[in-house]
């Protein structure tokens, strides 16, 4: 991947609306992520590094898992996102998270971690393998390396039965690909782990389906966040009509079809860092 992503910044931006979208998305993904992190063996008392923390949802989830005897260091490069995350953690009464503003590749730890986690982060990085090599240096031998990333291939196929929904999904996909985002980072986690010097990870994919307004609004909300990129790339969205009514039209299409639409496939991969050099 080129330097495009590094020069452009986060593909979805850092607006207040994007922060709210991330919070709603995290609430839907929380059960899947919690089950995954617990399955890896992350437990009370562990010290965990969360990279690309955003507005803090993964960090707060892991802080609950490791409890008061454990701790989380959450690394995020955007100041506004860090400030929002700190405020949310304080409001929730969570005291075992340290939020650090830093580029992931430049973060320097003072002590080893029992685990490193991330969700929807490697796909946005210009060199995810190099980042993995960098951050796993902070994990103790035998520690957990656990990531969740997306897969759009099944999402596109299973969205094709509804014209408007499919058009929005296809536009989001094209914008991501044109901007250099690896929208198949989920399946690519196997190769990325191996290239970074880790064992082959255990992997699975979860994919939710739904038809209620809170579910379908993901598409229109994401389009609003990505719209500056769509405009920068010169992609046409005229066929979608009035964007102010897009959410209602999407919901009507799904409701009238008496079917469901999918969420992006969430691929989970984890392994333990080798105790000896490989």
Secondary structure, 3 states (H helix, E strand, C coil): CCCHHHHHCCCCCCCHHHHHHHHHHHHHHHHHHHHHHHHCCCCCCCEEEEECCCCCHHHHHHHHHHCCCCEEEEEECCHHHHHHHHHHHHHCCCCCEEEEECCHHHCCCCCCEEEEEEECCHHHCCCHHHHHHHHHCCEEEEEEEEEEEEECHHHHHHCCCCHHHHHHHHHHHHHHHHHCCCCCHHHHHHHHHHHCCCCCCEEEEECCEECCHHHHHHHHHHHHHHHHHHHHCCCCCHHHCCHHHHHHHHHHHHHHHCCCEECCEEEEEEEECCCCCC
